[in-house]
């Protein structure tokens, strides 16, 4: 049994990771800014905090799942010295400063590089519920999007088994689907007609801007939607190789989250 810290514990990956580790009998410390709203299972040690203040954060744990969205990389890496296993959920296509800092501190993080999350289609939920329409751009660009629970399963293996330290795992689902193909899956699983209306690139930029994204974020999203890394549109066997089970399908995800679209 291992005592493991999970940062981002209430997120799309953190929550299923907490559940997986707990089910396997490990002691789990879940880091969250608001423990009162965490709604995590009984038996989890829920602590308040974030990576912006890492001092003492890793006391008493032997492994940790880290995210890259907050805190000073050098300070986090210094506080994490002595951990036996670390997973790092990467959030960019370029070299990650936290990864570099962890390696400089003598750690060998297992870097998890997932492509598009299946949960991104929740952006379509309001228009599906309102009028049965999905409005999106780049209709011919496939995405090998991944179920968040598969990311969590890979992280759980890397946090509890040897042989994963220092590795980088690109993580995809079992199929590469275009937006119209995703809509077809939604229609079938939800058992209702859903239409797809394609937006131009300029219209998509306007949508993202209206959601409050800044110029840098919009440029990044435009890049990954028009010229994604080859892994983002290619099915890779990594999930099954690491976990021993096939990657979950988009239809699986829709069935689990059907209530969000009704």
C-alpha positions, 0 to 999 in steps of 0.5 A, spaced: 500 500 500 502 506 498 500 513 500 499 518 494 498 525 493 493 527 488 493 534 485 487 537 481 483 531 485 476 534 483 478 535 476 476 530 470 482 526 471 483 527 478 477 525 481 477 518 477 484 517 479 482 518 486 477 513 486 481 508 482 487 508 487 482 508 493 479 502 490 485 498 489 487 499 497 492 505 497 492 511 502 490 517 498 491 524 499 486 529 495 489 536 494 483 541 493 482 549 494 475 547 497 474 541 501 467 542 503 465 542 496 470 536 494 465 531 494 470 525 494 469 518 497 469 516 504 476 514 506 480 519 502 484 524 506 482 531 503 486 537 504 486 544 503 491 547 498 494 548 491 501 547 488 502 555 489 504 553 496 508 547 495 512 547 502 510 541 506 505 538 501 509 532 500 510 530 507 508 523 509 507 521 501 511 517 497 508 518 490 504 524 487 500 526 481 501 533 479 498 538 474 502 543 470 497 549 471 499 553 477 505 554 482 513 555 481 516 549 478 522 550 481 519 550 488 514 544 487 520 540 484 524 542 491 518 540 495 517 534 491 524 531 492 524 524 495 518 522 492 519 515 489 514 516 483 511 522 480 506 523 474 505 529 471 499 531 467 502 535 461 498 541 458 502 544 452 505 541 446 512 544 448 517 542 453 514 543 460 517 547 465 515 543 471 517 537 467 524 540 467 524 542 474 523 535 476 528 532 472 533 537 475 531 535 482 533 528 480 526 526 479 524 521 473 516 523 472 512 519 468 509 524 463 502 523 461 500 527 454 493 526 453 490 528 446 483 532 446 479 530 452 472 527 451 469 531 456 470 537 451 464 535 447 460 538 453 461 545 450 455 542 445 451 540 451 447 547 451 445 547 443 444 540 443 439 541 449 436 547 446 435 545 438 438 539 437 444 542 433 452 542 434 455 548 431 463 547 430 468 548 426 474 544 422 469 538 420 474 534 416 479 534 422 479 527 426 481 527 433 483 521 437 480 523 443 481 520 450 476 518 456 479 521 462 478 515 466 483 512 461 488 517 463 487 516 470 488 508 469 494 510 466 496 514 472 494 509 477 499 504 474 505 509 473 504 511 481 503 504 483 508 500 479 515 500 477 517 501 470 514 507 468 519 512 471 522 517 466 517 515 460 512 519 456 506 516 454 502 519 449 494 517 450 489 517 445 482 513 445 481 507 440 478 511 434 479 518 431 473 521 429 471 528 426 466 533 429 460 530 424 462 523 426 462 525 434 455 528 432 453 521 429 455 517 435 451 522 440 445 522 436 445 514 436 447 513 443 442 519 445 437 516 440 435 523 438 436 527 431 442 532 432 444 536 426 451 539 425 452 546 422 460 547 420 462 554 422 468 558 419 475 559 422 473 566 423 467 564 427 470 559 431 475 565 433 469 569 435 466 564 439 472 562 443 473 570 444 466 570 447 467 565 452 473 569 455 479 566 452 485 571 450 489 572 444 494 567 446 489 561 448 485 563 442 492 562 437 493 555 441 486 552 440 486 555 433 493 551 432 491 544 435 484 545 431 488 546 424 494 543 425 494 538 431 500 533 433 500 527 429 498 523 435 492 528 436 489 524 430 492 517 430 490 512 434 495 509 439 495 503 443 498 506 449 492 505 454 492 498 453 499 497 453 500 500 460 493 498 463 491 491 460 484 494 458 482 497 451 481 504 451 474 506 452 470 509 446 466 515 445 460 511 445 462 509 452 463 516 454 456 519 451 452 513 455 456 515 462 454 522 461 448 522 457 444 526 462 448 532 460 445 532 453 438 532 456 
